[in-house]
């Protein structure tokens, strides 16, 4: 089966998790980073999930799933150690046209979760379409070594510059030239080496027709 790669905004969207063990906890820990509105059904919860529920970080709906729990849901995850229950959850979700991931049961899924490298707003997703999660993990670990924290800083910088440049009303072609010049420059290396003098010099050269030296200096954190 081939999967269409997509990034989804989960902020304030209802996500239903069935299962309260370590697998469910790992899923929830990730979902909380993306500000999903999480509801959980499970007979037992890990100590961490119990604390999340007490702090209202997640909503505990009780031990047994019923169809009304899926009302208003955007996404469903079946993460129990019961294959038959996971299958049942998958069928219920599919009948409602909801996105469903049943852990380690690809046939019951409408989407699978890739192995991810994240550096700030940079997201690199690796998938083997369910054929070998172990290989996806190995590739992710290799990519983790290649992409350091400087990418997060560089993207933060590019985001601020991009916003200011687009507000100036120049042509798309001219804006693209500036953005590509920054990406093709040594700015990323300068950030990695914390060479703020070099970074300033690069920005002044690329942005000289757009911003004053004082304005350029405001982009430098160092």
Residue pairs with C-beta under 8 A, 6 or more apart in sequence:
1 106
1 129
1 130
2 129
3 111
3 112
3 127
3 129
5 114
5 125
5 127
7 123
7 125
8 75
10 31
10 34
10 35
10 36
10 74
10 75
11 34
11 35
11 36
12 35
12 36
12 37
13 36
13 37
13 74
13 75
14 36
14 37
14 39
14 72
14 73
14 74
14 75
15 31
15 36
15 37
15 38
15 39
15 73
15 74
15 75
15 76
15 77
16 39
16 40
16 41
16 69
16 70
16 73
16 75
16 76
16 77
17 24
17 27
17 28
17 31
17 38
17 39
17 40
17 41
17 42
17 76
17 77
17 79
18 24
18 40
18 41
18 42
18 65
18 76
18 77
18 78
18 79
18 80
18 85
18 86
18 89
19 40
19 41
19 42
19 77
19 78
19 79
19 80
19 81
19 103
20 40
20 42
20 43
20 44
20 45
20 46
20 49
21 42
21 44
21 46
21 79
21 80
21 81
22 46
23 79
23 103
24 40
24 42
24 46
24 49
24 77
24 79
24 80
25 46
25 48
25 49
27 77
27 79
27 103
28 38
28 40
28 49
28 52
28 58
31 38
32 38
32 52
32 57
32 58
36 75
37 59
38 57
38 58
38 59
39 58
39 59
39 61
39 69
39 73
40 49
40 53
40 58
40 59
40 60
40 61
41 61
41 62
41 63
41 64
41 65
41 69
42 49
42 60
42 63
42 80
43 63
45 53
45 60
49 58
52 58
53 59
53 60
61 69
65 88
65 89
65 92
67 92
70 76
70 92
70 93
70 96
70 98
73 93
73 96
73 98
74 98
74 99
75 98
75 99
75 100
75 101
76 89
76 92
76 93
76 98
76 99
76 100
76 101
77 100
77 101
77 102
77 103
78 85
78 86
78 89
78 90
78 100
78 101
78 102
78 103
78 105
78 108
79 86
79 103
80 86
83 105
86 102
86 103
86 105
86 108
87 102
87 105
87 108
89 100
89 102
89 108
90 100
90 102
90 105
90 108
90 109
91 108
93 99
93 100
93 110
94 100
94 110
98 110
99 110
99 111
100 108
100 109
100 110
100 111
101 109
101 110
101 111
101 112
101 113
102 108
102 109
106 112
106 130
112 127
112 129
112 130
114 125
114 126
114 127
114 136
115 125
115 126
115 127
115 133
115 136
115 137
115 139
115 140
116 123
116 124
116 125
116 126
116 140
117 123
117 124
117 126
117 140
117 143
117 144
117 147
118 124
119 147
119 148
119 149
119 151
119 152
119 155
120 149
120 151
120 152
120 153
120 155
120 156
121 152
121 155
121 156
121 159
122 147
122 151
122 152
122 155
124 140
124 143
124 147
126 136
126 139
126 140
126 143
127 136
128 135
128 136
148 192
150 188
150 191
150 192
151 188
153 191
153 221
154 187
154 188
154 191
157 187
157 191
157 219
158 179
158 182
158 183
160 219
161 182
161 203
161 207
161 219
162 179
164 211
165 175
165 178
165 179
165 210
166 175
168 210
178 206
178 207
178 210
181 206
182 202
182 203
182 206
185 202
185 206
186 198
186 202
187 199
187 202
187 203
189 195
190 196
190 198
190 199
190 202
191 199
194 222
196 220
196 221
196 222
199 220
199 222
200 216
200 217
200 220
203 216
203 219
203 220
204 213
204 216
207 216
